[in-house]
Amino acid sequence: MTTIERSEVWIRRRPGWAVIARKEFADHLLSVRFTALLVLLGLVALASVYAAAGALRDAAPDTAGASGMFLRLFTVRGEPVPFSFLTFVGFLAPILGIAFGFDAVNGERAQRTLPRLVAQPIHRDDVINGKFVAGLATVALILGVVTLIVAGLGIVLLGITPTAAEVLRLFLWYLVVTMFVGVWLAFATLCSVWMSRAATAALVAIGVWLVLALFGAFFARIAADVISPIDPADPRSALENVRTELAVARLSPVTLYEEAAVALLTPELRSVGLVTLAQLDRAVVSDLPVAQSLLLVWPQIVGLVAVTVVIFAAAYVSFMRQEIRA
């Protein structure tokens, strides 16, 4: 059997979702939205890291010998940029998931190519599975490129070589932010299945993203005041109110990502929840090992994966039950 014949046999034996994913991934790479989003995130990331590097250089005499200097590139805010790289990514990264998912199904339906697509010798669920995998791979590629550029620029500007632990923390953060964007990719895919027009799906997905990103903490505070109101005569009610607010806020993937990201990129952080004065008095100021930081945010990571699975499962079931007419 020749090499060409073996290649043809391998292609025929590939699962249907892999064929769809390869085709969609190639389309994403050649699309205008891929280039635009890569340039947008790249410019924002470079600006924030350049400002952070300037702030770290100015504070170098006071921070000489401090650990985690490389990771501070991603968490420190420098003038005149109002936010850190971590904050920028947390706010803008969901756009990636929405951009590559809002027209996954209704776009094919609008172009009348969906009947021909499901008529191919593949399973029907291969269509939505392949599209989701392609979108997630594209998101991972963009985030990976931006992270590598930022890390390289930080090394050049600061002249600091990251340790193995810092590289591992950065890689774990990259996986977490990819999972976070996967939540929004799944939600945008769900909107594309439920709504016939791509513009409507995009507006709904963007609206939910903005509400959770801008007003999530406000709604959590209102819910806490309703569920656990503060009694001026009982000091413990204030503590219960804060715990309720934190529990409600963690229903949002935005909060889950923020807690996981901060803990992974801040080695000295020892808690992501409510910290009392008694805990601070007994705390030892030292960096946590990577395994301990990962264990600290493991519930948040599992929560992000669970939300993605639930939302995509809803999109999957809805797509499988829909009638597709030629």
Contacts in CASP RR format, 6 or more apart in sequence:
PFRMAT RR
TARGET T0000
AUTHOR 0000-0000-0000
METHOD contacts of the structure
MODEL  1
MTTIERSEVWIRRRPGWAVIARKEFADHLLSVRFTALLVLLGLVALASVY
AAAGALRDAAPDTAGASGMFLRLFTVRGEPVPFSFLTFVGFLAPILGIAF
GFDAVNGERAQRTLPRLVAQPIHRDDVINGKFVAGLATVALILGVVTLIV
AGLGIVLLGITPTAAEVLRLFLWYLVVTMFVGVWLAFATLCSVWMSRAAT
AALVAIGVWLVLALFGAFFARIAADVISPIDPADPRSALENVRTELAVAR
LSPVTLYEEAAVALLTPELRSVGLVTLAQLDRAVVSDLPVAQSLLLVWPQ
IVGLVAVTVVIFAAAYVSFMRQEIRA
1 9 0 8 1.000
11 19 0 8 1.000
15 126 0 8 1.000
16 122 0 8 1.000
16 123 0 8 1.000
16 126 0 8 1.000
16 130 0 8 1.000
17 122 0 8 1.000
17 125 0 8 1.000
17 126 0 8 1.000
17 129 0 8 1.000
17 130 0 8 1.000
17 133 0 8 1.000
18 130 0 8 1.000
18 133 0 8 1.000
19 122 0 8 1.000
19 126 0 8 1.000
20 117 0 8 1.000
20 122 0 8 1.000
20 126 0 8 1.000
20 127 0 8 1.000
20 129 0 8 1.000
20 130 0 8 1.000
20 131 0 8 1.000
20 134 0 8 1.000
21 129 0 8 1.000
21 130 0 8 1.000
21 131 0 8 1.000
21 133 0 8 1.000
21 134 0 8 1.000
21 137 0 8 1.000
22 134 0 8 1.000
23 134 0 8 1.000
24 130 0 8 1.000
24 131 0 8 1.000
24 134 0 8 1.000
24 135 0 8 1.000
25 134 0 8 1.000
25 135 0 8 1.000
25 137 0 8 1.000
25 138 0 8 1.000
28 34 0 8 1.000
28 100 0 8 1.000
28 134 0 8 1.000
28 135 0 8 1.000
28 138 0 8 1.000
29 138 0 8 1.000
29 141 0 8 1.000
33 99 0 8 1.000
33 100 0 8 1.000
34 138 0 8 1.000
34 142 0 8 1.000
37 95 0 8 1.000
37 96 0 8 1.000
37 99 0 8 1.000
37 142 0 8 1.000
38 142 0 8 1.000
38 145 0 8 1.000
38 146 0 8 1.000
40 92 0 8 1.000
41 89 0 8 1.000
41 92 0 8 1.000
41 93 0 8 1.000
41 96 0 8 1.000
41 142 0 8 1.000
41 143 0 8 1.000
41 146 0 8 1.000
42 146 0 8 1.000
42 149 0 8 1.000
44 88 0 8 1.000
44 92 0 8 1.000
45 85 0 8 1.000
45 88 0 8 1.000
45 89 0 8 1.000
45 146 0 8 1.000
45 149 0 8 1.000
45 150 0 8 1.000
46 149 0 8 1.000
46 150 0 8 1.000
46 153 0 8 1.000
47 81 0 8 1.000
48 77 0 8 1.000
48 78 0 8 1.000
48 81 0 8 1.000
48 83 0 8 1.000
48 84 0 8 1.000
48 85 0 8 1.000
48 88 0 8 1.000
49 73 0 8 1.000
49 74 0 8 1.000
49 85 0 8 1.000
49 150 0 8 1.000
49 153 0 8 1.000
49 154 0 8 1.000
49 157 0 8 1.000
50 153 0 8 1.000
50 157 0 8 1.000
51 77 0 8 1.000
51 78 0 8 1.000
51 79 0 8 1.000
51 80 0 8 1.000
51 81 0 8 1.000
52 72 0 8 1.000
52 73 0 8 1.000
52 74 0 8 1.000
52 76 0 8 1.000
52 77 0 8 1.000
52 78 0 8 1.000
52 81 0 8 1.000
52 84 0 8 1.000
52 85 0 8 1.000
53 73 0 8 1.000
53 153 0 8 1.000
53 154 0 8 1.000
53 157 0 8 1.000
53 158 0 8 1.000
54 78 0 8 1.000
54 157 0 8 1.000
55 76 0 8 1.000
55 77 0 8 1.000
55 78 0 8 1.000
55 79 0 8 1.000
56 63 0 8 1.000
56 69 0 8 1.000
56 72 0 8 1.000
56 73 0 8 1.000
56 76 0 8 1.000
56 158 0 8 1.000
57 157 0 8 1.000
57 158 0 8 1.000
63 69 0 8 1.000
67 267 0 8 1.000
67 287 0 8 1.000
68 166 0 8 1.000
68 267 0 8 1.000
68 287 0 8 1.000
69 158 0 8 1.000
69 160 0 8 1.000
70 154 0 8 1.000
70 155 0 8 1.000
70 158 0 8 1.000
70 160 0 8 1.000
70 161 0 8 1.000
70 162 0 8 1.000
70 163 0 8 1.000
70 166 0 8 1.000
71 162 0 8 1.000
71 166 0 8 1.000
71 169 0 8 1.000
71 170 0 8 1.000
71 265 0 8 1.000
71 266 0 8 1.000
71 267 0 8 1.000
73 85 0 8 1.000
73 150 0 8 1.000
73 151 0 8 1.000
73 154 0 8 1.000
73 158 0 8 1.000
74 84 0 8 1.000
74 85 0 8 1.000
74 86 0 8 1.000
74 150 0 8 1.000
74 170 0 8 1.000
74 173 0 8 1.000
74 265 0 8 1.000
75 84 0 8 1.000
75 85 0 8 1.000
75 86 0 8 1.000
75 262 0 8 1.000
75 265 0 8 1.000
75 266 0 8 1.000
76 84 0 8 1.000
77 83 0 8 1.000
77 84 0 8 1.000
77 87 0 8 1.000
78 84 0 8 1.000
83 91 0 8 1.000
85 150 0 8 1.000
86 261 0 8 1.000
86 262 0 8 1.000
86 265 0 8 1.000
89 143 0 8 1.000
89 177 0 8 1.000
90 177 0 8 1.000
90 180 0 8 1.000
90 254 0 8 1.000
90 257 0 8 1.000
90 258 0 8 1.000
90 261 0 8 1.000
91 213 0 8 1.000
93 143 0 8 1.000
93 177 0 8 1.000
93 180 0 8 1.000
93 181 0 8 1.000
94 180 0 8 1.000
94 181 0 8 1.000
94 183 0 8 1.000
94 184 0 8 1.000
94 209 0 8 1.000
94 213 0 8 1.000
95 209 0 8 1.000
96 138 0 8 1.000
96 139 0 8 1.000
96 142 0 8 1.000
96 143 0 8 1.000
96 181 0 8 1.000
96 184 0 8 1.000
96 185 0 8 1.000
97 135 0 8 1.000
97 139 0 8 1.000
97 181 0 8 1.000
97 182 0 8 1.000
97 184 0 8 1.000
97 185 0 8 1.000
97 188 0 8 1.000
98 184 0 8 1.000
98 185 0 8 1.000
98 187 0 8 1.000
98 188 0 8 1.000
98 202 0 8 1.000
98 205 0 8 1.000
98 206 0 8 1.000
98 209 0 8 1.000
99 188 0 8 1.000
100 134 0 8 1.000
100 135 0 8 1.000
100 138 0 8 1.000
100 139 0 8 1.000
100 185 0 8 1.000
100 188 0 8 1.000
101 131 0 8 1.000
101 135 0 8 1.000
101 185 0 8 1.000
101 188 0 8 1.000
101 189 0 8 1.000
101 192 0 8 1.000
102 188 0 8 1.000
102 191 0 8 1.000
102 192 0 8 1.000
102 198 0 8 1.000
102 201 0 8 1.000
102 202 0 8 1.000
102 205 0 8 1.000
103 110 0 8 1.000
103 192 0 8 1.000
103 198 0 8 1.000
103 201 0 8 1.000
103 202 0 8 1.000
104 128 0 8 1.000
104 131 0 8 1.000
104 132 0 8 1.000
104 188 0 8 1.000
104 189 0 8 1.000
104 192 0 8 1.000
104 193 0 8 1.000
105 114 0 8 1.000
105 127 0 8 1.000
105 128 0 8 1.000
105 131 0 8 1.000
105 189 0 8 1.000
105 192 0 8 1.000
105 193 0 8 1.000
105 319 0 8 1.000
106 192 0 8 1.000
106 193 0 8 1.000
106 195 0 8 1.000
106 196 0 8 1.000
106 197 0 8 1.000
106 198 0 8 1.000
106 201 0 8 1.000
107 192 0 8 1.000
107 198 0 8 1.000
108 114 0 8 1.000
108 117 0 8 1.000
109 196 0 8 1.000
110 196 0 8 1.000
110 197 0 8 1.000
110 198 0 8 1.000
114 127 0 8 1.000
114 324 0 8 1.000
115 324 0 8 1.000
115 325 0 8 1.000
115 326 0 8 1.000
117 127 0 8 1.000
118 124 0 8 1.000
118 127 0 8 1.000
118 324 0 8 1.000
124 319 0 8 1.000
124 320 0 8 1.000
125 316 0 8 1.000
125 319 0 8 1.000
125 320 0 8 1.000
127 319 0 8 1.000
128 189 0 8 1.000
128 193 0 8 1.000
128 315 0 8 1.000
128 316 0 8 1.000
128 319 0 8 1.000
129 316 0 8 1.000
131 189 0 8 1.000
132 185 0 8 1.000
132 186 0 8 1.000
132 189 0 8 1.000
132 312 0 8 1.000
135 185 0 8 1.000
136 178 0 8 1.000
136 181 0 8 1.000
136 182 0 8 1.000
136 185 0 8 1.000
139 178 0 8 1.000
139 181 0 8 1.000
139 182 0 8 1.000
139 185 0 8 1.000
140 178 0 8 1.000
143 174 0 8 1.000
143 177 0 8 1.000
143 178 0 8 1.000
143 181 0 8 1.000
144 174 0 8 1.000
147 170 0 8 1.000
147 174 0 8 1.000
151 162 0 8 1.000
151 170 0 8 1.000
154 160 0 8 1.000
155 161 0 8 1.000
155 162 0 8 1.000
162 170 0 8 1.000
165 267 0 8 1.000
165 289 0 8 1.000
165 290 0 8 1.000
168 290 0 8 1.000
169 264 0 8 1.000
169 265 0 8 1.000
169 267 0 8 1.000
169 290 0 8 1.000
169 293 0 8 1.000
170 265 0 8 1.000
172 264 0 8 1.000
172 290 0 8 1.000
172 294 0 8 1.000
173 261 0 8 1.000
173 264 0 8 1.000
173 265 0 8 1.000
176 257 0 8 1.000
176 260 0 8 1.000
176 261 0 8 1.000
176 264 0 8 1.000
176 297 0 8 1.000
176 301 0 8 1.000
176 304 0 8 1.000
177 257 0 8 1.000
177 261 0 8 1.000
179 301 0 8 1.000
179 304 0 8 1.000
179 305 0 8 1.000
179 308 0 8 1.000
180 253 0 8 1.000
180 256 0 8 1.000
180 257 0 8 1.000
180 304 0 8 1.000
182 308 0 8 1.000
183 253 0 8 1.000
183 304 0 8 1.000
183 307 0 8 1.000
183 308 0 8 1.000
183 311 0 8 1.000
184 205 0 8 1.000
184 209 0 8 1.000
184 253 0 8 1.000
186 308 0 8 1.000
186 311 0 8 1.000
186 312 0 8 1.000
186 315 0 8 1.000
187 205 0 8 1.000
187 208 0 8 1.000
187 311 0 8 1.000
188 201 0 8 1.000
188 202 0 8 1.000
188 205 0 8 1.000
189 312 0 8 1.000
189 315 0 8 1.000
190 311 0 8 1.000
190 312 0 8 1.000
190 314 0 8 1.000
190 315 0 8 1.000
190 318 0 8 1.000
191 200 0 8 1.000
191 201 0 8 1.000
191 202 0 8 1.000
191 204 0 8 1.000
191 205 0 8 1.000
192 198 0 8 1.000
192 201 0 8 1.000
192 315 0 8 1.000
193 315 0 8 1.000
193 318 0 8 1.000
193 319 0 8 1.000
193 322 0 8 1.000
194 201 0 8 1.000
194 318 0 8 1.000
195 201 0 8 1.000
195 204 0 8 1.000
212 252 0 8 1.000
212 253 0 8 1.000
212 254 0 8 1.000
213 254 0 8 1.000
216 249 0 8 1.000
216 252 0 8 1.000
216 254 0 8 1.000
216 255 0 8 1.000
217 249 0 8 1.000
219 248 0 8 1.000
220 245 0 8 1.000
220 246 0 8 1.000
220 248 0 8 1.000
220 249 0 8 1.000
220 252 0 8 1.000
220 255 0 8 1.000
221 245 0 8 1.000
223 244 0 8 1.000
223 245 0 8 1.000
223 248 0 8 1.000
224 241 0 8 1.000
224 242 0 8 1.000
224 244 0 8 1.000
224 245 0 8 1.000
224 248 0 8 1.000
225 241 0 8 1.000
227 244 0 8 1.000
227 248 0 8 1.000
228 237 0 8 1.000
228 240 0 8 1.000
228 241 0 8 1.000
228 243 0 8 1.000
228 244 0 8 1.000
229 237 0 8 1.000
229 241 0 8 1.000
230 237 0 8 1.000
230 238 0 8 1.000
230 241 0 8 1.000
231 237 0 8 1.000
239 274 0 8 1.000
242 274 0 8 1.000
243 274 0 8 1.000
246 273 0 8 1.000
246 274 0 8 1.000
249 255 0 8 1.000
250 256 0 8 1.000
250 259 0 8 1.000
250 300 0 8 1.000
253 304 0 8 1.000
253 307 0 8 1.000
256 300 0 8 1.000
256 303 0 8 1.000
256 304 0 8 1.000
256 307 0 8 1.000
257 300 0 8 1.000
257 304 0 8 1.000
259 272 0 8 1.000
259 273 0 8 1.000
259 297 0 8 1.000
259 300 0 8 1.000
260 272 0 8 1.000
260 297 0 8 1.000
260 300 0 8 1.000
260 301 0 8 1.000
260 304 0 8 1.000
262 269 0 8 1.000
262 272 0 8 1.000
263 269 0 8 1.000
263 272 0 8 1.000
263 293 0 8 1.000
263 296 0 8 1.000
263 297 0 8 1.000
264 293 0 8 1.000
264 294 0 8 1.000
264 297 0 8 1.000
267 287 0 8 1.000
267 288 0 8 1.000
267 293 0 8 1.000
268 285 0 8 1.000
268 286 0 8 1.000
268 287 0 8 1.000
268 288 0 8 1.000
269 288 0 8 1.000
269 293 0 8 1.000
269 296 0 8 1.000
270 283 0 8 1.000
270 288 0 8 1.000
270 296 0 8 1.000
271 279 0 8 1.000
271 296 0 8 1.000
272 296 0 8 1.000
272 297 0 8 1.000
272 300 0 8 1.000
288 296 0 8 1.000
END
